[in-house]
């Protein structure tokens, strides 16, 4: 489907009656035959999330009737709202959360990004046995951090059915970020289809939801731009890989309705401010499968926190937020106009939006979505330009110098050591330092521009290996790379992020672990190092050790990787102010590294946060 027809479909759908319909317990029980679990009042267009502050919380998991699309459906919610209530804690205090499961199946809640004892982490099979129907589980732990986080079910496909909510932790000391008004903004995706049905369709046909396959018109345009020979080579390459260069997102706006604080784009969330306010937006991507690009036309955004951690402020026009990431931004709107908070999906198949205004009678223009991106050589680790063109060469040299240290090994030596691999995929390479971008002559990932298909060392579950992955550090990402030049919009990159405070653990890592994110896209099979979770050995860490984890994405999809229980300290090139994250996007054909201090004993999950990737692209990290 081309851009024009997509926009037409969207505009057409916006004229339909898609009012949000949330009934009370009596109607939902009678009409849908559900067990009554909670009661909330109907609301036409709510502008604020439910909030709960304190040290003790009672959370009820249950069924709720909803209507986001004009069709009645059933959600799984927390305290009867979607999203669940915003939980407000204070750093240094102890919180108690009694969670009662009113579903007809086991459930759980994971406190995403929160540092806590392993038995409180909420991952069935690792942390605890889960919460049985009709039972209550009491979570209790000390709050050791401040910032913006979130919570969600870690059981089956309950999260995409509505089980998620925001966590705000106020600092025990003075907040380094000054602001007058704040709003929590939770982005998410909703489908009337059962998640199990979506997954079954993807397993049968991995591009089932992609309606932007190449057309004859596209072929003609490619021939006009690149010539017949180059176009033929490109088409032959994609056909050989059984992939499509338009396959950007597994699940798209064809089935998803994108939500902002539980409201559809037709309804539009509204955030009010007073004249002259500095407004803090705590933006959370609580979706199951959707990466969003966020901007506010007419307003600069100063990013002040990433994944709950304060960073040195950086002002941008746009940023990408992966599934499970959070960003806090400060904006300073004028009081005489309204602004659209616009979040478009990475594949441009849909968007969600809200309005910031000091006057509820004002409205703001909704921008059109940007052009849908296509995958290219860079996304397959085949971009030669970074090694030969001026600016990219400077970037490579900068990355090299930032990562360099005395005794730097060469990559050929790293990969030729005897006894390199064990079952957990670990590399025992002593004090070797990771170099974010190789020069053409370096060994380690093969020749420039080569891709190995069905790599034997990873088995038949893997249909592609990227032999020359590029650094994902300073890359805005697919669909965003030309926005500075084309639109004058500065886009945030991971390379822009520096922690506000000095790095707390300045030790060099004692070893490195290299993990390849692998898959067979045509068969919709995902794995790490070619091994799915059920067949994989845990990654073994010793308490107190510091390791480097190198993530190499051998697939054509972005993977937001989430490590439970421990910080992932993103290596951005400044060792003195390393930002701490709980979720890191690894872009197609790229690699990125983080440092991890194994400071908490336990069994921790490490996985892609895409719902339909998670079950296989998953490892246990065991700290003992």
N, C-alpha and C positions, 0 to 999 in steps of 0.2 A: 504493500500500500504506500503510495507516495505521500509527500508532505501535505499537498493540497487536499487530497481526499481524507487524510487523517484529521486535518483541521476542520474540514466540512463535517466529518462524522462527529467530532467533538462539539461543534457548534450546534449541530442538530440534536445531539443528546442533551445539551444544556437546556433546550426548550421543553424537554419532557418533564413530567412531574416526577421528581426524584427526591421528594421531601424525606427528611430523616424522621423515622417513626419508631419511638421507643415506648412500649406500653408498660403499664404497671403489672404487678404480679397476677392479678385476677384475670385480665385479658389474655396474658401470655399462657397461663395455665389452662384456660378454657379453649382458646383457639388452637393451641399447638400441642396440647396434651402433655405439657411439661410439669415437672415437680416444682411448685412454687418455692422460690429461694430468697427473693428480695423484692423490694418495692421502690420504684422511683417515679417521680412525677413526669408527665409528658412535657416536652419543651420544644418550642418551634425552632428557634435559632439561639441556643445557648452560646454565650461569649466567654465563659470561664469554665475551667476544669474544676471538678470536685477536689477539695483539698482536706488534708488531715495532718495536724501538727501534734507533736508530743513525743512521749517515750514508749507508750503502749498503744497497740493498734489491733483491731479485730478485723480480719479480712475474710469475706465470704466468697468462695468460688462457686459460680452457678451459671445456669442457662438464662439467656435474655433474648426476647424477640426484638429484632431490629429491621429497619428498612432503609437502605442507602440508595437503592436503584429503582424503586417503584415495585420491588418484589419483596414480600415478607421472607425473612430468613431468621436463623437462630445463631446467636453468638455465645461464646463462653466468656464471662466477664468477672470482674472483681468488684464486689460491692455494687453490682448492678449498673455499672457505667462503663463506657468504652470511649476513651481509655479509662483504666482504673483511676482511683483517686491519687492525687499528687501527695506523696508522703514527705513531710518536712521534718528533718532530724537536725541535731546540733552535734558538731564535732566534739568528741571527748565524753559524750554521754552514752549510756547503755540503752539499747532499744529492745523491746519485746514485741513480737508480732505473732499473734495467734491466727493461723490460717486454717479455715474449715473448708473441706471439700464436699460440695453438694452435687458434684457430677456423678454420673454413673460409671466413671472410670477413674483410675489413679491419676493424681495430679501433683503439681509441685510449683514452687516459685523460686527463681534464681535472682539474686540481687546483683545485677550486672555492674561490674567495675568496683564493687565494694570488697575491701580487704577484711576477711573474717576467718574464723576457724573452718576447717574443711567440712566438718559435719553440719555446718550452717549454710553451705553454698547452694544447696537445693538442686543437685543433679542426681536424679535416680540412677542407682547402679554404681555411683562413685561416692557421693556424699551421704546418701541415705537411701532408704527403700522406697521413698515416695509417700504420698498421702493417700490412703485408701478412701473410697467413697464413704461418706458419713463421719470420717475421722477428722480430728484437729491436730495439727503439728505446731509446736511452739518454737519459733526462731528467736534466739536471744544472743546478742553480741554487742561488743563495744564499737562505737563509730570512731574510726581512726583517721578520717579524712574529711574534706569539705568539697563541695562542687556539685555539678549536675550529672546525675546518673539515671538509671531506670531499672525496672524489674519486669520479669515475664515468666511465663511457664516454660519449664524445660522438659515437658512431657509430650511425646507424640506431636500432633499438629494443633495443639491448643493455642499456641501463641498467635498464629494467623487467624484464629477464630475470635480474637479480641482480648486475650489475657496478657495485658501489658499496662504499665503506668510509669509515671515519672517519680524520681527521688531527688529532692533538693536537700543538701546538707549545708547548713550555715556554719561558717568558721567560728571557732571558739575565740579567736582574736579578731582584730579589725580586718574587714574585707579589703584587700588591696584594690579592688575594683569599685569605683564610685559610680552610682547611678541613682535615679529618682524613682523610676517605675520599672517593674520587671514583668515579663510574661514567659510562661513555659509554652513551648511550641513543639508538640509531638506530631511527627510525620508518620504515616502508616499506609498500608494498602489493605483493601478489602475485596473479596470475591464472594459472590453468592454460590459459587461452586464449592463443594467440599474439598479441602486440601488433599485428601487422599485421592480424589478424582483427578485433580490437577497433576499430582505426581504420577498417577497411572498414565495419563496422556503424554507426559514428558518422556516416560520410559518407552512408550510405543513410538513416539515421534518427537524428537528433542526440540524441533522448531515448530511445534504445534501452534504456539501463540504468536509466532512471528509472521506478520502480514506485510513485511517490507522486503520480500524476496525480489531479486533482480528481474527486470522486465526487458522487453525488446527495446523500449525507449532508452533505458539505462545503458544497454549494450551499444546503441548508436552514439550516445553521448560519450561513452568511454573511448570508442574508436575515434571519434572526432578529437578528443583531448589527448589521447596517448598513441593513437595509431593502431592499425590492425594487429601487428605482430605483438606489441606489448599487451594489448587487451587479450589476445588469444593466450598468451603465457599466463596472465593473471587468472583468467577463467579456468585454464587447465590445472593450475596450482590449487585453486579452491575446490575444484571437482575431485582432484586426487585426494585431498584431505577430507572429502565429504563434509565440508563446512561451508558456511555462507558468511560473506563479509558484512552482512547486515544483521547477523545473529548477535545482538548486543546484550539482550536480556532474555532469560529463560521464560519468564512470565511477564506479560505486558498489559497495557491499558485495554487490550481486547477483553480481558476478564476482570482486571483490577479497576476499582474506583479508588483514587488516591485521596487520603483524608488528612486534614490538619485539625488536631485536637478533636477528632471524631466527627468532623463536619466535611461534607463533600464540597467540591469546587463551586457547585451551584449555590450552596448555602453561604459559604465563605465565613471563616472565623473572623471575629473582630477584636482587635486589641486596642484599648483606649489609652491615651496618655494626656497629661496636662501641658499646657503651653510652656515651652522652654525646658521640658524634661529631657534628661538623658535616659534612654530606654535600654534595658538589658533584656535580650532575648536568649532564653536557654533552649536551644534547638536540639531535639533528640530524634534520631531516625529509629523508630520502633517498628519499622516494616518487616515483613518476612522475606521479601525478595527484591526490594526496590532501592536502587541507589539514586539519590536526588542531587540536582544542581540548584543551588539556592541563590537568589539575588533579590534586591529591593530596588527597582528602577527609581532613580532620583536620589538614592541615599547610599553613602559609603557605609561599610560595616567594619568596625574595628574588632577583630577577633581577640578575645582576652582569655579564653580558656579552651582547652581541647581535652575531651574525655574526662572532664571534671577537674583537670589540673590547670592552674594559672600559668599563662605563657606571657612572654613579652609581647605587648600589643602590636598587631600588624593590621594595617588598613587595606581592605580589598573591596572589589565590587561583586565578587561571586566566589562561592566555594562548593566543593563536592563533599557530600556527607554519605559515607557508606552505611550499610545496614549495621546498626548497633553503636555507631559513633555518636558523640555529642559535641557541639560547639556552642560557646557563649559569645555573643557579639553585642557591642554597644552601638546604638544609632542615635543620632540627634536630629529628629524630624522637625520641620517647621510646623507651626500650629495652624497655618492657613490652608493646608491641603491634606489629602489622604494619600497613602502609599500602599502598594500591593506587595505583600510578602509572597514571592513566587517560587515554587519548588517544582521543577520539571524532572521527569524520570530520565535516566541516563540514555534511554533509547528514543526519547521524545515521543512516546506513545500516549502520554497523558501528563497531567500536572495536578497539583493542589495549590490552594492559595488562601491568603487571609488579607485583612486590611488593617493597617495602623492609622489611627486618626484621633485627633482631639475633638472632633465634632462628628457625632454619629450620623448626621445628615449628609456628610460628604462621602463620595465614593471615588475609587481610583480605577484607572484603566488597567485591564488585564493584558499583559503583553502576549504576543504570539510566541509559541515555542520556537526554539532554534532549530536549524536544519538537523535532521537525523544523521548521526555519524555513521561511518563505515570503518571496518577494521582495515588496517594497512600493514605494511612491512614492519613498522616499528612494533606493532602489537604481536608480531610473531618473532621478535628478536632479530629482525632482518634489516634494520635501518642502518645503512652504511654512512649516512650523512653525519652522524654524531662523531665519527672518527676522522672526517675529512673536511668538515665545514667550520668556519671560523669560530662562531659563538659556541657551538657544541663542543669544539675542541677545547675552548677555554673552560667550559663547564666540566669536561672530563678531567682536565688538569687540576681544577679547583677541587673536585671530588677526591682526586688522587692525593693531593697535598693534605687535605683535611683528614683523610683516613690513614695517612702514612705515619709510621713510627719506626724507631730504631729496630733493625733486625727484621724488616718486612720480608716475608717469604714471597716466592713467586707462585702463581697458581698452578704451574706445571708440577712443581714439587709437592704441592698440597694434594694433588689428585693422583700422584704416583706412589704414595707411601704405602708400604705393605700393611695389611691388617686395618685398612682405613674404615671399613664399614662394619657395624654390628647390626643386629636385627632391628634396633631402634632407629637406624639411619644416622648414627652419630659419626662425627669426624673427629678423631683424636689427633689434633694438629698443634698441640702445645699452645704457644702464645702467638700463633699466627694472627695477622690482622686482615680483616676483610677490606678489599678494595672495591668501592662502589661501581666503578666503571672500568672495564678492561680496555687497553689499547689494542690495536689490530694484531700485534705480534704475540700477544700473550696466549698461553695455552690454558686449558682447563675446561672451556665450554665449546671447543671445536672451532671450525673455521667460520669466518664472518658469513652470515646469511644462510647457513645450512640448518635445516630442520630434519630430525630423524623421526620417521613415522614407525609406530609399533616397536618402540625401542625394546630390545630384547631384555636388557637388564631390569626393566620394570614390568615385563610381562604383557599379556594380551589385553589387559584392562586399560592400557595406555596407547593412544593412537597418535601422540605427538610429543616430541621433546624439543624444547628450545635450546639450541646449542650456543647462542650468543645473546643471552638476556641482557637488557639494558637496565640502567639504574632507574628506579621509579621515583627517586627522591625529588627531583626538580621538574617532574613532568606533571602538568595539570591534569592529564588524562584524556582519553578518547572523547572527542566532541567538545573539548575545551581549549585545545592547544592553540587555536588561531583567534581566540576571543580578544586578546589584547590588541592584536593588529587589526582585526576586522571590526570590532565593536568598541575598542578602547576600554574594555573591561579587564581589570587586573584580577586574576584568579589565584586563589590560595593554593600553594603546594606544600607538601610535607617539609621541603627544604626551608620554608619560611618560618617554621615553628621552632621556637627556643623556649625552654622552661624559664619561668620568672625567677626561680631560685637556683643557686648553684647545684650541680650534680652531687647527690649525697654519697653515692658509692663510686669512687674514682678508680677502683681497681681495674686492671686489665683482665679480660676474660681468660680463664685457664684453658678453655677449649671451645670449639665451635660445633654446632649442630646444623647441618644443611638439610632442609626439608624441601622437596619438590612437590608442588601442588599439581596433581596429575589427574587425567581423566580420559575417557573416550566419549567425546561429545555426541557423536552420532548414536551411540547406545545409551547415552545419559548415565554414565558410570563415573563416579568421582572417587578420589583416593589421595593419599599422601605417600610419596615414593612408590607409587604403583600398588599400594596395599590398602585395602579398605579396613575400617576400624576393627571389625570383628576378627580379622586375622592378624592384627598388628600387636607388637610388643609395646609396653609403655616406654616412654622416654624417662630414663632414670637420672635424677639430679641428687646431689648431696647437699644437705642443709648448709647454707652459708656460701656455697660456691657461686661464682659469677661466670655465666656462659654467654656466648654470642649465638643467636639463632639467625640463620640466613634462609630467607624464604624465596624460592624460585618458582615462578608461575609458568608452568609448561602448557597451560591451556589458553584459550582465547576468551575466557571470561574473567572478570574481576572477582577477587575473593577477599572479603573482609574477615581477617583471621583474628579470633578472640581467644586470649589466654586468661583463664580463671585464676584467681587467688594471688597472682603475682603481677607486678608491673612489667610491661614491655617498654623498654627505654629505646626509643627510636633514634638510630644513629643518623643525625642530620648533618654531621660534619663539625659541629662545635661540641667537643667533649666536656666543656665546662658547664653547659646549660642544656643537657640532654632532656628532651620532653618525654614525659611518661604517658603511655597510652595503654588502654585495655583492648583496643581493636585497631588493626592496621589493614588498610586496603593494599592488596598486592595486585598490581595492574597486569593485564595480559602481556606475556612475553618479557616480563620484567623481574627484577629481584630487589630485595630490600632487606636490611638487617636491623636487629634490635638486640639490646643487652638485657639479660634477666638475672636478677639476684634471687637465689632460691632461699628466701628468708622465712618461709612458712611451710612446716611439714604437712604433708597431706597428699591426697589424690585429686588432681586438678584436671579439668577438661581443657583441651586446646583444639579449636575447630573453626571451620568456615561458618559464618553466621547466616549464610543463605539457607533458609529452612530445608530446601530440597537437596542441598549439598551436604548438610551437616551430618547426616547419619553415617556417611562413609568417609568424608574428608574430616576426620576426627582422630585425635590421639589422646591418650591419658598421659599426663605428666606426673610422675611420682617423685615427691621430694621426701627423702628419708635420711 
